[in-house]
Amino acid sequence: MHPDGFARSEEVRRCAPGIAAASARSLARDYARARGAWRHPLDTGLCHTFDLEDQAIIATALQTAFDTPQPLPALLTSLRVQLTEAVEQDAR
């Protein structure tokens, strides 16, 4: 644990948007792979193409997950489950 709990909290608050963005990129990358839309092995976060339906699925999954307070690992797992279910449903 950081010797100064407050400083650690401030650091986390400062880094949270970047962590969220990286997590969203990772989830989008996983979804793109599942949909066959992966474009480039070196992800810059801008190498995917999603149609409007894909964007809506991702936005809904993110909104649902963030509306339910939970620890970050559980949040990411929840998002992955929702996106996996969306891919499986689309495959039917």
C-alpha positions in Angstrom: 0.0 0.0 0.0 1.2 3.5 -0.8 2.5 5.2 2.4 0.2 8.2 1.7 -3.3 6.8 1.1 -4.6 10.2 -0.1 -1.8 10.6 -2.7 -2.5 7.1 -4.0 -6.3 8.0 -4.3 -5.4 11.1 -6.2 -3.1 9.2 -8.5 -5.9 6.7 -9.2 -8.4 9.4 -9.9 -5.9 11.1 -12.3 -5.2 7.8 -14.1 -8.8 6.5 -14.1 -9.8 8.0 -17.5 -6.7 6.4 -19.1 -7.5 3.0 -17.4 -11.1 3.2 -18.6 -10.0 4.1 -22.2 -7.4 1.3 -22.3 -10.0 -1.2 -21.0 -12.6 0.0 -23.5 -10.0 -0.4 -26.3 -9.1 -3.9 -25.1 -12.8 -4.9 -25.0 -13.4 -3.4 -28.5 -10.4 -5.3 -29.8 -11.7 -8.5 -28.4 -15.1 -7.8 -29.9 -13.6 -6.9 -33.3 -11.6 -10.2 -33.3 -14.8 -12.1 -32.6 -16.6 -10.3 -35.4 -13.7 -10.7 -37.8 -13.2 -6.9 -38.0 -9.7 -6.9 -36.6 -7.5 -4.8 -39.0 -4.0 -4.6 -37.7 -2.0 -6.5 -35.1 -0.5 -3.3 -33.6 -3.6 -1.8 -32.0 -3.6 2.0 -31.7 -7.2 2.0 -30.6 -8.2 3.3 -34.0 -7.7 0.2 -36.1 -11.2 -1.2 -35.9 -14.2 -0.5 -38.0 -17.6 -1.0 -36.5 -20.9 -0.6 -38.1 -23.7 1.3 -36.2 -25.1 -2.0 -34.8 -21.7 -2.9 -33.4 -21.3 0.5 -31.9 -24.7 0.3 -30.3 -23.8 -3.2 -28.8 -20.6 -1.8 -27.3 -22.2 1.4 -26.0 -25.0 -0.6 -24.4 -22.6 -3.0 -22.7 -20.5 -0.1 -21.4 -23.6 1.8 -20.2 -25.0 -1.3 -18.4 -21.7 -2.1 -16.8 -21.1 1.4 -15.5 -24.6 1.8 -14.2 -23.9 -1.1 -11.8 -21.2 -0.2 -9.2 -18.7 -3.0 -9.1 -14.9 -3.5 -8.7 -12.9 -3.1 -11.9 -12.1 -6.8 -12.5 -15.8 -7.6 -12.1 -16.7 -4.7 -14.4 -14.4 -5.9 -17.1 -15.6 -9.5 -16.8 -19.2 -8.3 -17.1 -18.4 -6.3 -20.2 -16.6 -9.3 -21.8 -19.6 -11.6 -21.0 -22.1 -9.1 -22.5 -20.0 -8.7 -25.7 -19.5 -12.4 -26.0 -23.2 -13.0 -25.7 -23.8 -10.3 -28.4 -21.4 -12.1 -30.7 -23.0 -15.5 -30.0 -26.5 -14.1 -30.5 -25.4 -12.5 -33.8 -24.0 -15.8 -35.0 -27.4 -17.5 -34.7 
